[in-house]
Amino acid sequence: MKTLGLNGDNAVAYAMRQINPDVVAGYPITPQTIAIEKFSEYVADGEVDTEFVATESEHSAMSACIGASAAGGRVMTSTASAGLAFMWETLYIASSMRLPIVMNVMNRALSGPLNIHCDHADSMGARDAGWIHIFGENVQEGYDNIIQAVRIAEKARLPVMPCFDGFIVSHSVERFEALEDEQVKGFIGDYTPVYSLLDIAHPITSGPVALQDYYMEHKKQEHEALNDSLRVIKDVAKVYKKLSGRGYDTMAEYKLKDADVAIVVLGSTAGTARPAIDAARKKGIKAGLLKLRVFRPFPRDDLIKTLDHIKVIAVMDRSDSFGSFGGPVFSEIRSALYGATKAEIVDYIYGLGGRDIVVGDILKVITEAATIKKERKVKHYVQYLGVR
Amino acid sequence: MKGWKEIPEGGLILEAGSSMKYKTGSWRAQKPKRDEDKCIHCLVCWAYCPDGAIIVKDRKIDHIDYDYCKGCGICAKECPKEVIEMEGEK
């Protein structure tokens, strides 16, 4: 173990160097982040054995990843924002072909208006694409998640999207503990694909047609595979804890055990939320924080267990689902808890396009939640936080 | 038909040559009919057929394989002697 100071992008590239994937395909230009650019330097310097494919677009980058993964390679890439949106069609192909591709996403807003800063619209838009989505709070979690993601992907035979907040994490230098190269190598092990297009002794067809007669059976397989991957994510976290000392689960709590109001957040906002919880507690509000780590597969059972005693839950969504009743995290949580608890659940859409979220904003959310608990009345179920 | 637990993962087909089992001849709306007496066996139709449905034996056209011929009509269009005619399927 060694202590490093890197920004999120460079930490991703550093982890990718340690993983030493067979193929990385990427389109290293904005709205891509510098992770792929930095990784291409490792390739140029001969520090990895990776075949680096510089493509002409993000659609081609994911297509190249799919081909390389179907051919039996350990494959990675990274993207953000419009780049992820441009991969749309191919994301579904990667997951339906059960290819264990790992792609770090630095969450950034989608245009328009043109914006490159943090929100979760990009990966939330891809939430139904059959990928595993894991959110990290800071550089340490981003680094840990990407290494775990390789093992999760290969065990679950599903693509994994470790996500963290664009700019807030991707461009901020933080201190973190990195594993030694040999430790990473041992943890991920050698990759032996179950099927490979290059295994000419066992010829296969990848990506054939399936129409009215078989399409639904394939989708049911994907449905079950995503659900089963919860167990894989937990198992991998246990092994990773033994190696690193850092434990992970589908979610993390802060002062939630005796709380009666709770906020739910993803990513870096958790760091801002903790002092807000402390401040609320000083004011006599029994507040707690739930930081959701795994968004797909959605950890419904864990969520019910963790939140069943909470009276008011304020969900914070860093993306909108226009025309829907609340943002994606709110919709999921409300649906998961329906019938399981009697909590009032409200939604705050915040931080779009990188709008700052500060302790005071979150304290306001907690205070309003406490008022709902006291007055037993909800004025607005869904609102924009800090909008003029 | 097989259920979701019985089919290979990821939509894979785990055996080679399985497309032979899919008899695409049933798609056909028009059927090519070759005049065997006038055919000069130039093999232009064999070269153009996108489905490999023109069967050749000893450098001569033996027959059209109606199990796989989709009735596209390319053979009839390309035949330099115009001895292949498309007939409506009954």
Interface residues (C-beta under 8 A of the other chain):
Chain A: S96 M97 R98 L99 R157 Y195 H202 P203 I204 T205 S206 G207 P208 A210 D213 Y214 E217 H218 K220 Q221 E224 A225
Chain B: M1 K2 G3 W4 I7 E9 G10 G11 L12 I13 L14 E15 A16 S18
